[in-house]
Amino acid sequence: MTPKRKWAIAGTAAIIAVFGWMLYGGLDKNVVFFLTPKELLAKGTKGYDVPVRLGGQVRPGSVKWNDQTLELRFALTDGSSEVAVHSKGTPPQMFRDGMGVVLEGRYGRDSVFDATSLMVKHSNEYRAPKAGEKPQEMYRTLIKGSGS
């Protein structure tokens, strides 16, 4: 076997090893997972105080907004389980009962998910304006599609 071929094999092995480490070891510790309320609750004590991404729907009638403290509280459900959520700061303008949301934060031992980021599901129509079309015209279609 030539020295050139040995280096090629060693380099390929190193690349495969790094990729394997990232896939099975490195990424697992650095990725924020997307969980449903049922999946989060199934983790038990392993779900406490770990940064996670949580997705589901805002249970209708559960939203409580405090204007003075800028605190938002609601229940997030996946249809079979639900988690109480606490968020500080003004929610996105399109936030409302029954809509899909994705939260980033930590689930506490007090059984409340403390959200540091709240993202709402909105229109699934993403496109650049057509030639001659003004962005304001596109905004009207988004407002019509949001149920407002």
Secondary structure, DSSP 8 states (H G I E B T S, - for coil): --HHHHHHHHHHHHHHHHHHHIIIIIHHHH---EE-HHHHHHTGGGGBT-EEEEEEEE-TT--EEETTTTEEEEEEE-SS-EEEEEEES---TT--TT-EEEEEEEE-TTSEEEEEEEEE----------TT--HHHHHHHHHHHTT-
